[in-house]
């Protein structure tokens, strides 16, 4: 069966009449009849019983309907996408980001980019890195932001900013002189806020502590750096976080010191290897990189 045959066949299966199928497909009744007859001729068997102007599907039609349903859905989806692309007045950029960057970097970057692209539609979502890879591979996102290089053969990871892991503590925790110096594991004190076991940067911090003979005890463990930052701002303890989260903390509530030995942190722009960025998307990526670099200088 050809695609047109399947489309007409499904319309008839759904409405039960030639006239109804014609209305659904926005074509004439003779055209529907002709396509149906041609499909039955190709198959070498009738698909419907004709009774008083209605079409009743034969068992073979039901079996065929089941097998062709997904193909018909795909066909309709392609047509809707084509119509959307044809009628779209503005470009749409689909950006996904880990929560860390979405909160710490994106607001200022988007504001700067929007001045040059006021009419471009941008859809934002937050995923974890494993979900980001799937979204890019399936074409559900145009670009993504993460502090991890997923090292996937179908994903291009472009570093656009780099800093170091940073210790943040409630205001007043360190003297003005000490706050200018890096802090190592033995400088951690008071209540420590840890990260979930599956966090790569958090694991590196713990490994660095243990290499210095310090075994940190975390009474509070969080899933995101933003929660850690909020807890520190509230005076609940100190934490080691990425530089972008540290930079976004409220200055009057938090002090910052670089972690020693330094643990580099890169912000990656992730794209699918088979899908180059549009001009608007590339400019948004440039704005994000510039904003990220400026906030940690």
C-alpha positions as CSV (number, residue, x, y, z in Angstrom):
1,X,0.0,0.0,0.0
2,X,1.2,3.5,-0.8
3,X,1.2,6.2,1.8
4,X,-1.9,7.8,0.2
5,X,-3.7,4.5,0.4
6,X,-2.9,4.1,4.1
7,X,-4.1,7.7,4.8
8,X,-7.4,7.1,3.1
9,X,-7.8,3.6,4.6
10,X,-7.3,5.0,8.1
11,X,-9.7,7.8,7.6
12,X,-12.4,5.4,6.5
13,X,-11.7,3.0,9.4
14,X,-12.2,6.0,11.8
15,X,-15.4,7.5,10.3
16,X,-17.0,4.6,8.5
17,X,-18.1,6.4,5.3
18,X,-16.6,7.7,2.1
19,X,-18.1,11.2,2.7
20,X,-16.8,11.4,6.2
21,X,-13.3,10.4,5.1
22,X,-13.4,13.0,2.4
23,X,-14.2,15.7,5.0
24,X,-11.4,14.5,7.3
25,X,-8.9,14.5,4.5
26,X,-10.2,17.7,2.8
27,X,-10.5,15.9,-0.6
28,X,-13.5,15.0,-2.8
29,X,-15.6,11.9,-2.3
30,X,-14.7,10.5,-5.8
31,X,-11.1,10.9,-4.9
32,X,-11.5,8.8,-1.7
33,X,-13.4,6.2,-3.7
34,X,-10.7,6.1,-6.4
35,X,-7.9,5.7,-3.8
36,X,-9.7,3.0,-1.9
37,X,-10.5,1.0,-5.1
38,X,-6.9,1.3,-6.2
39,X,-5.7,0.1,-2.8
40,X,-8.0,-2.9,-2.8
41,X,-6.9,-3.7,-6.4
42,X,-3.3,-3.7,-5.3
43,X,-4.0,-5.9,-2.3
44,X,-6.2,-8.2,-4.4
45,X,-9.1,-8.3,-2.0
46,X,-11.9,-6.1,-0.7
47,X,-11.3,-4.4,2.7
48,X,-14.9,-3.3,3.4
49,X,-18.5,-4.5,3.1
50,X,-20.7,-1.9,1.5
51,X,-24.1,-1.7,3.3
52,X,-26.6,1.1,2.8
53,X,-23.9,3.7,2.2
54,X,-21.7,2.6,5.1
55,X,-18.4,0.7,5.0
56,X,-17.9,-2.1,7.4
57,X,-14.3,-3.3,7.7
58,X,-13.6,-7.0,7.0
59,X,-11.3,-9.0,9.4
60,X,-8.5,-8.4,7.0
61,X,-9.0,-4.6,7.3
62,X,-8.8,-4.8,11.1
63,X,-5.5,-6.7,10.9
64,X,-4.1,-4.3,8.3
65,X,-5.2,-1.3,10.5
66,X,-3.2,-2.6,13.4
67,X,-0.1,-3.1,11.3
68,X,-0.3,0.3,9.6
69,X,-1.4,2.5,12.6
70,X,2.2,3.5,13.6
71,X,3.1,4.3,10.0
72,X,0.0,6.5,9.7
73,X,0.8,8.3,12.9
74,X,4.3,9.0,11.6
75,X,2.9,10.2,8.4
76,X,0.6,12.7,10.2
77,X,3.4,13.8,12.3
78,X,5.6,14.6,9.3
79,X,2.8,16.5,7.7
80,X,2.2,18.6,10.8
81,X,5.9,19.3,11.1
82,X,6.1,20.4,7.5
83,X,3.1,22.7,8.0
84,X,4.6,24.1,11.1
85,X,8.0,24.8,9.4
86,X,6.2,26.4,6.4
87,X,4.0,28.6,8.6
88,X,6.5,29.4,11.3
89,X,7.2,33.1,11.3
90,X,10.2,33.0,13.7
91,X,12.9,30.5,14.5
92,X,12.6,28.3,17.5
93,X,15.6,27.2,19.6
94,X,15.2,24.3,22.0
95,X,17.8,24.6,24.8
96,X,18.1,22.1,27.6
97,X,20.5,22.6,30.6
98,X,21.4,21.1,33.8
99,X,19.7,22.9,36.7
100,X,23.1,24.4,37.9
101,X,23.6,26.4,34.7
102,X,19.9,27.1,34.1
103,X,19.8,29.1,37.4
104,X,23.3,30.5,37.7
105,X,24.2,31.5,34.1
106,X,21.2,31.4,31.8
107,X,19.1,34.3,33.1
108,X,21.8,37.0,32.4
109,X,22.9,35.3,29.2
110,X,19.3,35.1,27.8
111,X,18.7,38.8,28.7
112,X,21.8,39.9,26.8
113,X,21.0,37.6,23.8
114,X,17.3,38.7,23.7
115,X,18.3,42.3,22.8
116,X,19.5,41.1,19.4
117,X,16.9,38.4,18.9
118,X,13.7,39.8,20.3
119,X,11.4,37.7,18.1
120,X,13.2,34.4,18.2
121,X,11.3,31.7,20.2
122,X,13.4,29.9,22.8
123,X,12.2,26.8,24.6
124,X,14.1,26.1,27.9
125,X,14.1,22.9,29.9
126,X,16.3,21.4,32.6
127,X,17.6,17.8,32.4
128,X,20.4,15.8,34.0
129,X,23.2,15.0,31.6
130,X,22.1,11.5,30.8
131,X,18.7,12.8,29.8
132,X,20.3,15.6,27.8
133,X,22.2,13.0,25.6
134,X,18.9,11.3,24.7
135,X,17.2,14.6,24.0
136,X,19.9,15.6,21.6
137,X,20.2,12.2,19.9
138,X,16.4,12.0,19.4
139,X,16.2,15.5,18.0
140,X,14.2,16.8,20.9
141,X,16.7,19.6,21.6
142,X,19.0,21.8,19.5
143,X,21.7,22.3,22.1
144,X,22.4,21.7,25.7
145,X,24.6,22.9,28.6
146,X,26.3,20.7,31.1
147,X,29.4,20.6,33.5
148,X,30.1,17.1,32.2
149,X,31.4,15.9,28.8
150,X,29.2,12.8,28.2
151,X,31.9,11.4,25.8
152,X,29.3,10.0,23.5
153,X,30.1,9.4,19.8
154,X,27.0,11.2,18.6
155,X,27.5,14.3,20.8
156,X,29.9,17.2,20.3
157,X,31.1,18.7,23.6
158,X,32.5,22.2,23.1
159,X,34.0,23.8,26.3
160,X,32.9,27.5,26.5
161,X,33.9,28.5,30.0
162,X,36.2,27.1,32.7
163,X,36.7,27.7,36.5
164,X,37.5,25.7,39.6
165,X,35.5,24.1,42.4
166,X,34.9,26.7,45.1
167,X,34.2,26.5,48.8
168,X,31.3,28.7,50.0
169,X,30.5,29.4,53.6
170,X,28.1,31.7,55.5
171,X,29.3,35.3,55.8
172,X,31.7,35.9,58.6
173,X,33.2,32.4,58.5
174,X,36.6,33.6,57.5
175,X,38.7,36.7,58.0
176,X,39.1,39.1,55.1
177,X,42.7,37.9,54.7
178,X,41.9,34.2,54.8
179,X,39.1,34.6,52.2
180,X,41.7,35.6,49.6
181,X,43.5,32.2,50.0
182,X,42.5,28.8,48.7
183,X,41.2,26.3,51.3
184,X,42.0,22.6,51.4
185,X,40.3,19.7,53.2
186,X,41.7,20.5,56.6
187,X,40.2,24.0,56.3
188,X,36.7,22.7,56.2
189,X,34.9,23.2,59.4
190,X,31.4,23.1,61.0
191,X,28.5,21.6,59.3
192,X,29.4,20.3,55.8
193,X,26.8,20.0,53.0
194,X,27.6,17.1,50.6
195,X,26.4,16.0,47.2
196,X,24.7,12.8,46.1
197,X,26.9,9.8,45.5
198,X,26.3,9.9,41.7
199,X,27.6,13.5,41.3
200,X,31.0,13.4,39.5
201,X,32.3,16.7,40.9
202,X,31.2,15.8,44.4
203,X,33.0,12.5,44.1
204,X,36.2,14.4,43.1
205,X,35.9,16.6,46.1
206,X,35.6,13.6,48.5
207,X,38.5,11.9,46.8
208,X,40.6,15.0,47.2
209,X,39.7,15.1,50.9
210,X,40.6,11.5,51.4
211,X,43.9,12.0,49.6
212,X,44.7,14.7,52.2
213,X,43.8,12.3,55.0
214,X,40.5,13.9,55.7
215,X,37.2,11.9,55.7
216,X,34.4,14.4,55.6
217,X,31.1,13.7,57.4
218,X,28.0,15.0,55.7
219,X,24.8,15.2,57.8
220,X,23.1,17.0,54.9
221,X,23.3,15.6,51.3
222,X,21.7,17.4,48.4
223,X,20.9,16.6,44.7
224,X,21.8,20.0,43.2
225,X,24.3,22.7,43.8
226,X,21.6,25.3,44.0
227,X,20.2,23.6,47.1
228,X,23.6,23.6,48.6
229,X,24.1,27.3,47.9
230,X,20.7,28.1,49.4
231,X,21.6,26.2,52.5
232,X,24.9,28.1,52.8
233,X,23.1,31.4,52.3
234,X,20.8,30.4,55.2
235,X,23.7,29.7,57.4
236,X,23.3,26.0,57.4
237,X,26.9,25.1,56.8
238,X,29.6,25.2,54.1
239,X,29.8,23.4,50.8
240,X,32.2,22.9,47.8
241,X,30.3,23.8,44.6
242,X,31.0,24.6,41.0
243,X,32.3,28.2,40.3
244,X,29.1,29.3,38.5
245,X,26.9,28.4,41.4
246,X,29.4,30.0,43.8
247,X,29.4,33.2,41.7
248,X,25.6,33.4,41.8
249,X,25.4,33.4,45.6
250,X,24.3,36.5,47.4
251,X,27.4,38.5,48.3
252,X,26.1,39.7,51.7
253,X,25.3,36.1,52.8
254,X,28.2,34.1,51.4
255,X,32.0,34.0,51.4
256,X,34.0,32.2,48.6
257,X,37.4,30.6,48.5
258,X,39.0,28.5,45.8
259,X,39.4,24.8,46.6
260,X,42.9,23.4,46.9
261,X,44.3,21.5,45.2
262,X,42.4,23.0,42.3
263,X,39.7,21.0,40.6
264,X,39.0,22.4,37.1
265,X,35.3,22.7,36.0
266,X,34.3,23.2,32.4
267,X,31.0,24.3,31.0
268,X,30.2,22.4,27.9
269,X,28.0,23.3,25.0
270,X,26.6,20.0,23.8
271,X,25.1,19.4,20.3
272,X,24.2,16.4,18.1
273,X,27.1,15.7,15.7
274,X,24.6,15.6,12.8
275,X,22.8,18.9,13.5
276,X,24.7,22.2,13.1
277,X,23.4,25.2,15.0
278,X,21.5,28.0,13.4
279,X,22.8,31.5,13.5
280,X,20.5,32.4,16.4
281,X,21.4,29.3,18.4
282,X,25.1,30.0,17.9
283,X,24.7,33.6,19.1
284,X,22.9,32.3,22.2
285,X,25.7,29.9,22.9
286,X,28.2,32.7,22.5
287,X,26.2,34.8,25.0
288,X,26.1,32.0,27.5
289,X,29.8,31.4,27.2
290,X,30.6,35.1,27.6
291,X,28.2,35.4,30.6
292,X,29.7,32.3,32.3
293,X,33.3,33.5,31.8
294,X,32.4,37.0,33.1
295,X,30.7,35.8,36.3
296,X,33.8,33.9,37.5
297,X,36.5,36.4,36.5
